[in-house]
Amino acid sequence: MSRGIRGNEARYGWAFVAPAILIIGVFLVLPILLALWVSLANWNGLGSPLGNSTFVGGENYSKVLLDSGLAQRDFGTSIRNNFYYVLAVVPLQTALALFLAVQVNRRMLRGRGFFRTAFYFPSVTSSIAITTIFIFLFTSSGAVNQVIGWLGVNGPNWFADPRGVLHIILGALGVDGSGAAATDAPLGLNWWDWVAGPSVAMCVLIILAVFTTSGTFMLLFLAALQNVGEEITEAAMVDGAGPFRTFFSVTLPMLKPTLFTVLTLGLIGTWQVFDQIYLTGRGAPAKTLLTPAFLAYDTSFSDLNWGQGAAISFILFGIIVLLTLFQRWVLRDRDLGRSGERRAARVSERLRRDAAAAAVAAHAAPVPPPDDGRRR
């Protein structure tokens, strides 16, 4: 009884969770710490990194971020390519997934089960198989060019075209980037390179990513939509809200937690794209398909520069964490926390002043004479 009513509950609790903690520590935490050490050392890939390497500090990070050379330029190129990839894929796949979820959630839709399965099917198909099919579809003599050829358009050789989409548009408008090409920009590129936009080859991978991931996120939105009570929608309609106003003012705010999840998963997945890059030419054409994830692999396993490859991986990890935190800040609930309290206090003060002004106006207004009901 002196040990309390709980007795040895804590001891047994630790005994039950110890296997999970041990597995996570051995297969997750320790490899991460070991990779961090490799990024700070000059390991040659032979033997244990702890006994066959020397500490070099931030030299590997400096070669990628600060020292001008091929390593910095390749990293800058990969960041630029992946930035445009994320900028296109995440909004498109989120919007398409939400649109599909709304459509298959309609009660009047016949064959809802078929459409849900059809939209989700590309997400469970092997990415290697789908990428291979896209390679055949988007060749110079593939089905895509055949279809657009019927419209009188000569399609490009998609996976061999390194031109940036924004460069093509600016060139059609007569914009010359020779002046910007002479100006140095971050990570070894010039400003004209940074505004190139996704290459024609990258556009194919953007279409591929949207096609294969929208079905998974559709299921997340569908589960969230089914948790929205019909009485809420009916109440909005009774108040006079139309379908669009009901969706954007009532339904969509209730999907904010799911929206944050979808955006976070999409952000992480797009910054870690690898297998499509490996299958479509390992960064070709002209390194316009190079991404940080593939660059880390290629630097480590092809160039045998393990420290620099590990450094690229941790830089990529930092980018993902920072963007996720920024996304969380943008989608934060503004009714909570100190900012929410200050906002509520301002609203309360404004309502108090309006009520006081209305009371003063009502007191100062002339009182109409009583109507005795007699006609004049």
C-alpha distance (Angstrom), angle and dihedral (degrees) to the residues before:
residue distance angle dihedral
M1 . . .
S2 3.81 . .
R3 3.83 89.0 .
G4 3.80 90.4 60.9
I5 3.78 132.7 -114.2
R6 3.82 91.2 -65.8
G7 3.80 93.4 60.0
N8 3.82 111.8 176.5
E9 3.79 94.5 -13.3
A10 3.81 94.0 122.7
R11 3.79 91.9 50.7
Y12 3.79 92.6 52.3
G13 3.80 90.4 44.6
W14 3.80 91.6 56.3
A15 3.81 89.6 46.5
F16 3.81 90.9 56.1
V17 3.83 96.0 47.3
A18 3.82 95.0 40.4
P19 3.86 94.7 88.0
A20 3.81 91.9 52.5
I21 3.80 91.7 46.2
L22 3.80 90.7 48.4
I23 3.82 93.2 50.3
I24 3.81 92.8 46.9
G25 3.78 91.5 47.0
V26 3.81 95.4 48.7
F27 3.80 99.6 40.4
L28 3.82 101.6 31.1
V29 3.81 115.8 18.2
L30 3.81 98.1 40.1
P31 3.85 94.5 47.8
I32 3.81 89.7 50.2
L33 3.80 91.6 50.9
L34 3.80 90.3 46.1
A35 3.82 91.3 50.4
L36 3.81 88.9 49.6
W37 3.80 89.3 54.3
V38 3.83 90.5 49.1
S39 3.82 89.8 53.5
L40 3.81 88.3 56.1
A41 3.82 95.7 44.4
N42 3.81 140.1 59.0
W43 3.81 97.9 -118.8
N44 3.82 114.1 171.9
G45 3.80 95.8 -153.6
L46 3.80 95.0 -106.6
G47 3.78 120.4 115.5
S48 3.78 124.7 -21.8
P49 3.81 117.3 -18.2
L50 3.79 89.2 -135.8
G51 3.78 95.6 60.2
N52 3.80 104.3 28.1
S53 3.79 103.2 49.1
T54 3.78 140.4 65.2
F55 3.76 128.7 -138.7
V56 3.83 113.7 -102.8
G57 3.81 99.6 168.2
G58 3.78 116.4 -146.4
E59 3.80 95.8 -12.8
N60 3.81 93.3 113.0
Y61 3.80 91.3 49.5
S62 3.80 91.1 46.6
K63 3.81 92.6 54.2
V64 3.78 89.9 54.8
L65 3.79 100.6 40.1
L66 3.81 108.7 24.9
D67 3.81 114.9 15.7
S68 3.79 111.8 84.7
G69 3.77 110.8 -126.7
L70 3.76 144.4 91.1
A71 3.81 94.0 -58.2
Q72 3.80 92.8 55.7
R73 3.79 93.2 43.7
D74 3.80 92.8 50.1
F75 3.79 90.6 49.3
G76 3.80 91.8 48.4
T77 3.80 90.3 48.8
S78 3.80 91.1 50.6
I79 3.81 92.1 48.9
R80 3.80 91.2 49.7
N81 3.80 92.6 48.7
N82 3.78 93.7 46.7
F83 3.82 92.5 45.0
Y84 3.80 92.3 58.9
Y85 3.79 89.8 42.5
V86 3.82 91.2 55.1
L87 3.80 92.3 42.1
A88 3.80 90.8 56.9
V89 3.80 103.7 33.6
V90 3.81 102.7 45.6
P91 3.84 97.9 54.4
L92 3.80 93.7 39.3
Q93 3.79 96.7 48.5
T94 3.81 91.9 44.0
A95 3.81 93.8 49.6
L96 3.80 92.9 44.4
A97 3.81 92.6 47.0
L98 3.80 91.5 50.6
F99 3.80 91.6 47.2
L100 3.80 92.4 50.3
A101 3.81 91.7 46.6
V102 3.80 91.6 52.8
Q103 3.81 91.1 49.2
V104 3.82 97.0 48.6
N105 3.81 90.0 44.7
R106 3.79 92.6 64.2
R107 3.78 114.3 111.9
M108 3.79 93.2 -146.8
L109 3.82 93.1 57.1
R110 3.77 112.6 107.4
G111 3.78 118.6 -142.4
R112 3.79 94.5 20.3
G113 3.79 91.5 159.7
F114 3.81 91.4 54.6
F115 3.80 93.5 50.3
R116 3.80 92.9 46.5
T117 3.80 90.5 52.3
A118 3.80 92.9 44.6
F119 3.80 93.6 50.5
Y120 3.80 92.6 45.8
F121 3.81 96.7 44.2
P122 3.86 96.8 84.4
S123 3.81 89.5 56.7
V124 3.81 93.4 60.9
T125 3.79 95.0 43.0
S126 3.80 118.0 99.4
S127 3.78 111.2 -88.6
I128 3.80 89.3 -142.3
A129 3.81 91.3 56.7
I130 3.81 93.5 47.2
T131 3.80 92.3 45.9
T132 3.80 90.5 51.2
I133 3.81 90.5 50.8
F134 3.81 90.6 49.8
I135 3.80 90.2 51.1
F136 3.82 89.5 57.6
L137 3.80 93.0 42.8
F138 3.80 94.4 52.1
T139 3.78 100.8 43.4
S140 3.80 118.0 120.1
S141 3.81 89.8 -97.2
G142 3.79 96.0 31.8
A143 3.77 130.7 123.7
V144 3.82 94.5 -92.3
N145 3.80 93.6 57.0
Q146 3.79 89.7 44.0
V147 3.81 91.2 55.3
I148 3.79 96.2 46.3
G149 3.81 88.2 43.4
W150 3.80 88.0 66.1
L151 3.80 86.1 61.5
G152 3.79 91.5 54.1
V153 3.82 95.5 -103.7
N154 3.79 122.0 129.8
G155 3.78 105.9 -138.8
P156 3.80 120.8 -142.9
N157 3.76 127.5 -116.7
W158 3.77 88.8 -97.6
F159 3.79 104.6 -161.3
A160 3.82 92.7 39.5
D161 3.82 97.5 49.7
P162 3.85 112.8 96.6
R163 3.81 95.9 177.4
G164 3.78 115.8 124.2
V165 3.79 116.7 -121.7
L166 3.80 92.9 -131.9
H167 3.80 90.3 48.7
I168 3.80 89.5 53.7
I169 3.81 91.7 49.7
L170 3.80 94.0 45.2
G171 3.79 90.8 46.6
A172 3.81 90.3 52.6
L173 3.82 87.7 53.2
G174 3.80 91.2 51.1
V175 3.81 96.8 -107.7
D176 3.79 113.4 151.9
G177 3.80 117.9 -155.7
S178 3.80 98.1 -165.3
G179 3.80 92.4 108.6
A180 3.80 93.8 50.1
A181 3.81 90.6 45.5
A182 3.79 90.2 64.8
T183 3.82 93.2 54.3
D184 3.77 118.2 88.7
A185 3.79 117.0 -127.3
P186 3.82 133.4 -177.4
L187 3.82 122.1 -59.7
G188 3.79 97.2 19.2
L189 3.81 97.5 -62.5
N190 3.79 130.5 110.0
W191 3.77 124.5 -124.7
W192 3.80 92.8 -103.7
D193 3.81 88.5 58.7
W194 3.80 91.5 49.9
V195 3.82 93.2 54.1
A196 3.80 93.5 48.0
G197 3.79 92.7 104.2
P198 3.79 122.4 -152.1
S199 3.78 114.0 -31.5
V200 3.78 122.1 -115.8
A201 3.81 87.8 -104.7
M202 3.81 91.2 51.0
C203 3.81 90.0 53.5
V204 3.80 88.4 65.4
L205 3.80 90.9 54.1
I206 3.80 89.8 48.0
I207 3.80 90.1 55.2
L208 3.79 89.4 45.8
A209 3.81 93.2 51.6
V210 3.80 93.7 48.2
F211 3.81 90.7 47.5
T212 3.81 94.8 50.9
T213 3.81 102.1 39.4
S214 3.80 105.0 39.2
G215 3.81 92.0 77.8
T216 3.80 93.7 58.8
F217 3.78 93.5 48.7
M218 3.82 89.3 44.6
L219 3.81 88.4 64.4
L220 3.80 91.3 52.0
F221 3.79 91.8 51.3
L222 3.81 91.0 43.8
A223 3.80 91.8 54.9
A224 3.81 90.0 49.5
L225 3.81 92.8 47.9
Q226 3.79 91.3 52.4
N227 3.81 88.9 56.0
V228 3.81 91.4 57.7
G229 3.79 105.9 97.7
E230 3.78 118.1 -123.7
E231 3.78 89.9 -134.4
I232 3.81 89.0 67.0
T233 3.79 92.4 55.0
E234 3.80 91.3 44.1
A235 3.80 90.8 50.7
A236 3.80 90.6 52.6
M237 3.80 90.7 49.8
V238 3.80 91.0 49.4
D239 3.81 88.4 53.4
G240 3.79 88.6 57.0
A241 3.80 101.0 -99.9
G242 3.78 116.1 148.0
P243 3.82 124.8 -139.0
F244 3.81 94.8 -89.2
R245 3.81 94.3 44.6
T246 3.80 90.5 46.9
F247 3.79 91.9 51.4
F248 3.81 98.1 45.7
S249 3.82 97.5 36.9
V250 3.80 102.0 35.3
T251 3.80 113.7 15.0
L252 3.81 100.8 37.5
P253 3.85 95.5 50.7
M254 3.81 88.4 53.1
L255 3.81 88.9 54.7
K256 3.80 93.3 57.1
P257 3.86 95.8 109.2
T258 3.81 90.7 49.8
L259 3.80 90.8 44.1
F260 3.80 90.0 53.9
T261 3.81 90.4 50.0
V262 3.79 92.9 49.2
L263 3.80 93.4 47.2
T264 3.81 91.9 47.0
L265 3.80 94.0 49.4
G266 3.78 90.8 44.8
L267 3.79 91.9 49.5
I268 3.80 93.1 50.2
G269 3.79 93.7 44.8
T270 3.80 95.2 48.9
W271 3.80 93.3 49.9
Q272 3.80 90.0 50.9
V273 3.82 98.3 50.0
F274 3.80 108.6 144.0
D275 3.81 118.1 135.5
Q276 3.82 95.4 60.8
I277 3.82 89.5 51.0
Y278 3.79 91.7 49.5
L279 3.79 93.2 51.1
T280 3.81 98.4 44.1
G281 3.80 99.3 56.5
R282 3.82 108.0 -59.3
G283 3.80 93.4 -91.9
A284 3.81 99.6 -28.7
P285 2.97 139.8 166.3
A286 3.81 97.3 65.9
K287 3.82 90.5 -37.7
T288 3.81 91.6 -68.3
L289 3.82 89.7 131.3
L290 3.80 94.5 48.1
T291 3.82 114.1 124.1
P292 3.82 131.1 -176.5
A293 3.81 92.6 -111.7
F294 3.80 92.5 54.2
L295 3.81 91.8 40.2
A296 3.81 90.1 56.1
Y297 3.80 90.0 51.4
D298 3.80 94.4 45.1
T299 3.80 93.2 46.4
S300 3.79 91.8 50.8
F301 3.80 104.3 38.2
S302 3.81 102.1 27.5
D303 3.80 102.9 32.3
L304 3.84 92.3 30.0
N305 3.80 89.7 -135.0
W306 3.78 95.7 138.1
G307 3.79 98.0 169.1
Q308 3.79 94.2 52.9
G309 3.80 91.7 45.3
A310 3.80 90.8 52.2
A311 3.81 89.9 48.0
I312 3.82 90.6 54.1
S313 3.82 89.2 50.7
F314 3.80 93.1 53.4
I315 3.81 91.9 45.6
L316 3.80 87.9 52.9
F317 3.81 89.2 49.0
G318 3.81 89.9 53.0
I319 3.81 91.7 49.6
I320 3.80 91.5 52.2
V321 3.82 92.6 48.0
L322 3.81 93.6 48.6
L323 3.80 93.6 47.6
T324 3.81 91.1 47.2
L325 3.81 91.2 51.9
F326 3.80 90.4 47.8
Q327 3.78 90.3 49.8
R328 3.79 90.5 49.5
W329 3.81 90.1 50.9
V330 3.80 91.6 51.0
L331 3.82 93.0 49.0
R332 3.79 95.5 40.0
D333 3.80 120.0 133.2
R334 3.78 103.1 -101.9
D335 3.80 92.2 -162.9
L336 3.82 92.3 69.0
G337 3.78 133.9 67.1
R338 3.78 129.2 24.0
S339 3.79 93.5 -47.9
G340 3.80 89.1 54.3
E341 3.79 91.0 49.8
R342 3.80 91.3 50.3
R343 3.80 90.6 47.9
A344 3.81 91.2 49.3
A345 3.81 90.1 48.4
R346 3.82 91.3 52.0
V347 3.79 91.5 49.0
S348 3.81 90.8 48.1
E349 3.79 91.3 49.3
R350 3.79 91.9 48.6
L351 3.81 91.3 49.9
R352 3.80 90.0 48.8
R353 3.81 92.0 52.1
D354 3.81 91.8 46.8
A355 3.79 91.0 50.2
A356 3.81 91.2 48.6
A357 3.80 91.6 48.5
A358 3.80 90.8 48.7
A359 3.80 90.7 50.3
V360 3.81 92.1 50.3
A361 3.82 91.3 47.8
A362 3.78 91.3 49.3
H363 3.83 91.5 49.2
A364 3.82 92.6 48.5
A365 3.81 95.6 47.0
P366 3.85 115.1 102.0
V367 3.77 114.6 -104.3
P368 3.82 111.6 -121.0
P369 3.78 116.4 -127.1
P370 3.77 115.5 -100.0
D371 3.77 115.9 -94.0
D372 3.82 107.0 -124.0
G373 3.81 91.1 -174.2
R374 3.79 94.5 -116.7
R375 3.80 120.1 132.5
R376 3.73 120.0 -125.2
